[in-house]
Amino acid sequence: MTKYSTADQLLRPGEVGLFIFTEGANLTIGSDGSGSTGDWVVDPRRRVDWVIIYKRGSTPTHNELWMARCGNYEGPRSDRYGIGLRDAHRVGSK
């Protein structure tokens, strides 16, 4: 897999990414690329091309990097929204 040294290497010029760092307790990604995240403080009116997820593993060598298209927002729950995912695919691991 490609080795990334900066976050902007994941996006094309003009694309907007929402970057999430998580241990994955509320992250689900199905084999069809659909899924959802936990609840985050986001503005659902803001245009996002990609959701980039850095999922921290139980050890420093079990981390995963995912990219997904932003699906529907769920909520709000207080001031937070769940983020629906579509076309999710793993782009890296360590």
C-alpha positions, 0 to 999 in steps of 0.5 A, spaced: 500 500 500 502 507 498 505 510 504 502 517 506 507 522 510 501 528 510 494 528 510 493 532 504 496 526 499 489 523 500 485 528 497 486 531 490 486 539 489 480 542 491 477 536 494 475 537 502 476 532 507 473 531 514 479 527 518 477 523 524 481 520 529 478 514 533 479 507 536 473 505 533 468 503 538 463 506 534 465 505 527 462 500 523 464 498 516 461 493 512 463 489 506 459 493 501 463 499 503 457 502 507 458 504 515 457 509 520 461 513 525 460 515 532 458 522 534 462 528 532 461 535 532 460 537 525 456 542 521 452 538 516 451 543 512 458 543 510 460 540 503 465 534 504 468 530 499 471 525 503 471 522 510 478 520 512 478 515 518 485 514 522 483 508 526 488 507 532 489 499 533 490 496 540 498 496 538 502 501 534 502 496 529 495 495 528 493 502 525 488 503 519 487 508 514 480 509 511 477 513 506 469 514 504 464 518 501 460 522 506 453 519 507 447 522 511 448 525 517 444 522 523 442 527 529 443 531 532 444 528 538 446 534 543 451 538 539 453 532 535 452 528 529 453 521 526 456 520 520 454 515 514 459 512 510 459 509 503 464 507 498 469 506 504 475 502 503 482 501 506 487 505 503 493 504 508 495 500 515 501 499 519 
